[in-house]
Amino acid sequence: MKKTCIAVAGAGYIGQAHMDAAAASMTVQLCAIVDPSPNAIATAAKYGVPLYTSLTELFSKDSPDGVVLATPNQLHLAHAKACMDAGVPMLLEKPITPTVSEAQELVAYQQKTKISILIGHHRAHSPIMAKAREVIDSGKLGKLVAVMGSALFVKPDQYFMDGAWRKEIGGGPILLNMIHEVHNLRMLCGEITQVQALTSHAARGFVVEDTVAINLRFTNGALGTFLLSDTAASAKSWEQTSQENKAYPSYDDEDCYTVAGTHGSLSIPTMRMKSYASDEDRSWWKPFEVSTLDMQRSDPIAHQMEHFGKVVRGEAMPLVSAFDGMQNLKITEAIVQSAKTGQVIQTA
């Protein structure tokens, strides 16, 4: 089978992760890099592919089957439009755009052009998340009642010394980290209709938040709570529990999500399940049937690249659509608004 030709725009950290995934793929190949930085010359030489300084130059001189856009957030709308105008499907890194209004413009443009867009929420391609969705969709937990989630970790002092903007409004964990969690929560429990948030900066004393407590209401009636902090010495985060990114130490006795229904609960990512055998056994006086579900742990970025190849070839619809990307951003912005105003914010 002829490999699908993919260009990657943006030769930074995440761009190179996509390049590695394409280089290792059996169905996709890296055919070009787009980046105006002089540092990208060495990157292109490493992968043995041509380097272009802009998407305009790429499309005038080359014909990729698809493009990965791992460029700065503020360029996402313009770059996505350039790909759509060229008739080329794209994998657009999250967030879809910096603002909801720009996301709405991008979604409207995509609906007009019909060019496929896969948004780069790579955790959506995690085999762990796929297994959790399978369990929830099977009805084994009963009607969903609640979800408890957390992303508790410590960003070191050097992180803030390297980028002083991270101490200011917009540089905190809501806008930088929570959008990952929003998509996971939507995958597990459905659409979010209301959010309410409290923030604190008591630990570091910066202007920006370091800790957030969030309440959520889902369309199906389930309620959720989520704790987010980049200064909490805890391993209850996806990176430190999923074992998918080897750059992080991980702990297989920890979970970052627990989904509970009327008949059972599932802890993720350990996949420990507790359930009642029958309606008659549904009582806190009765013991649960306890099990740990089999699952696969593997790199979701690699799975995402394989899926993108299928999207480009017309074999699959994007698992994370442009609309999904817009919804994730909308809910994240609503959390910021709720924290600022103290109000419950409607998201749907």
RAPE-V15623 format. One line per field, one symbol per residue. phi: phi as a letter, one per 30 degrees, with the letter a starting at -180 (. if undefined). A space follows every 10 residues. Layout:
# RAPE-V15623
phi=???
This chain:
# RAPE-V15623
phi=.ddddbcccj cdeddddddd dddcdcbbbd cabbaddedd dddddecibd ccdadededd cbbddabccc ceedcedddd ddddddicdb cceddeadbd dddddddddd dddiddbcdd ddddcddddd dddeddddid diddcabcba bcabddeded ddbddddcej ccddddbddd dededdddbj dccbbbbbbb bddciddddc bbcbcbbced jdcbbbcbac bcdbcdbedc bdidcddcdb bdccbcbbcb bdbabbcbcd idbbbcdaed cdaddcdddc abddaccadd dddddddded dddicadedb dddeeddddd dddddddddd cicdcdca
